[in-house]
Amino acid sequence: MGLLMGRRSCQGGIHDFTPSEWEKIRGGGYGAITFKNGRVERNNFNDYPILRMYEMPTVEVFITPSQDPPGGVGEPGVPPIAPAVGNAIFAATGKRIRKLPIHPKELETG
């Protein structure tokens, strides 16, 4: 990333991308496209349940000092979410998740 020019902007950029990615992973109505009689069930955002901030896990951003030239941050909070959730599910259940979104039925045992 390089020399940090704006700590709050950097942290905010990471936090801003996390809710949308978490929504895609969560499944079970959040991020899942469902069909009925060959048609998509949700017509628009008015009948699509959107993840609320109070439903989000706590996200902490740690920035390591650097003397490299300033550069862009990009979206570093996005890529590690799916693997982290998948590894947590595996650690808790012994079941590997290999596709997104994660549906609650995939987590059932038996």
Secondary structure per residue as TSV (DSSP state, phi and psi in degrees):
chain	resnum	aa	ss	phi	psi
A	1	M	-	360.0	-38.6
A	2	G	-	93.5	-168.8
A	3	L	S	-60.2	129.4
A	4	L	-	-78.9	125.6
A	5	M	S	-101.6	-27.3
A	6	G	-	-150.0	95.1
A	7	R	H	-56.2	-48.2
A	8	R	H	-66.1	-36.6
A	9	S	H	-65.7	-42.6
A	10	C	H	-62.2	-49.8
A	11	Q	H	-63.0	-42.0
A	12	G	H	-62.8	-39.3
A	13	G	H	-62.7	-37.0
A	14	I	H	-71.3	-43.3
A	15	H	H	-65.1	-36.2
A	16	D	H	-63.6	-34.5
A	17	F	H	-84.9	-21.1
A	18	T	H	-64.6	-45.8
A	19	P	H	-58.6	-41.8
A	20	S	H	-66.7	-38.0
A	21	E	H	-70.6	-39.5
A	22	W	H	-62.0	-38.8
A	23	E	H	-60.8	-40.8
A	24	K	H	-64.8	-36.6
A	25	I	H	-76.9	-37.0
A	26	R	H	-58.7	-40.4
A	27	G	B	65.1	-162.2
A	28	G	T	59.2	41.2
A	29	G	T	103.3	-21.5
A	30	Y	B	-103.9	100.0
A	31	G	S	96.3	-5.6
A	32	A	-	-93.0	134.5
A	33	I	-	-98.3	117.1
A	34	T	-	-109.5	151.0
A	35	F	E	-123.1	148.3
A	36	K	E	-142.0	126.3
A	37	N	T	53.3	38.7
A	38	G	T	79.4	6.6
A	39	R	E	-123.9	150.5
A	40	V	E	-65.8	131.7
A	41	E	S	-72.0	-35.1
A	42	R	-	-92.9	128.7
A	43	N	-	-88.6	-31.1
A	44	N	S	-161.3	-174.5
A	45	F	G	-70.2	-18.1
A	46	N	G	-67.5	-23.5
A	47	D	G	-117.5	24.0
A	48	Y	S	-112.2	116.2
A	49	P	-	-70.0	121.5
A	50	I	-	-101.7	135.9
A	51	L	-	-60.8	131.0
A	52	R	-	-95.0	156.3
A	53	M	G	-59.5	-35.2
A	54	Y	G	-69.4	-13.6
A	55	E	G	-91.2	-7.2
A	56	M	S	-77.0	145.8
A	57	P	-	-72.2	160.2
A	58	T	-	-69.6	133.1
A	59	V	-	-119.9	124.3
A	60	E	-	-111.0	137.1
A	61	V	-	-111.8	124.6
A	62	F	-	-115.8	129.7
A	63	I	-	-114.1	124.6
A	64	T	-	-89.5	129.0
A	65	P	-	-60.0	146.0
A	66	S	-	-146.3	150.4
A	67	Q	-	-106.8	6.4
A	68	D	S	-66.4	161.0
A	69	P	-	-61.8	150.9
A	70	P	-	-56.8	144.5
A	71	G	-	-152.1	179.9
A	72	G	-	-80.1	152.9
A	73	V	-	-88.5	-38.3
A	74	G	-	74.0	-140.8
A	75	E	-	-126.0	61.2
A	76	P	T	-67.5	-15.9
A	77	G	T	-79.6	-14.0
A	78	V	S	-79.8	-55.6
A	79	P	T	-58.2	-37.5
A	80	P	T	-80.1	-6.9
A	81	I	H	-65.2	-53.8
A	82	A	H	-59.7	-47.5
A	83	P	H	-62.7	-36.7
A	84	A	H	-65.3	-44.1
A	85	V	H	-65.5	-43.3
A	86	G	H	-61.1	-42.0
A	87	N	H	-67.7	-35.9
A	88	A	H	-65.9	-40.7
A	89	I	H	-64.0	-43.0
A	90	F	H	-62.4	-43.7
A	91	A	H	-62.7	-35.6
A	92	A	H	-83.3	-32.9
A	93	T	H	-120.7	-18.2
A	94	G	S	80.4	4.8
A	95	K	-	-105.1	129.5
A	96	R	-	-87.6	133.6
A	97	I	-	-102.2	128.6
A	98	R	-	-120.5	4.7
A	99	K	S	-148.8	158.6
A	100	L	S	-118.9	153.2
A	101	P	S	-73.2	161.6
A	102	I	-	-85.3	121.6
A	103	H	-	-100.2	141.4
A	104	P	G	-53.7	-34.0
A	105	K	G	-63.9	-28.2
A	106	E	G	-69.7	-18.8
A	107	L	G	-91.7	-9.5
A	108	E	-	-69.9	145.1
A	109	T	-	-100.8	156.6
A	110	G	-	101.0	360.0
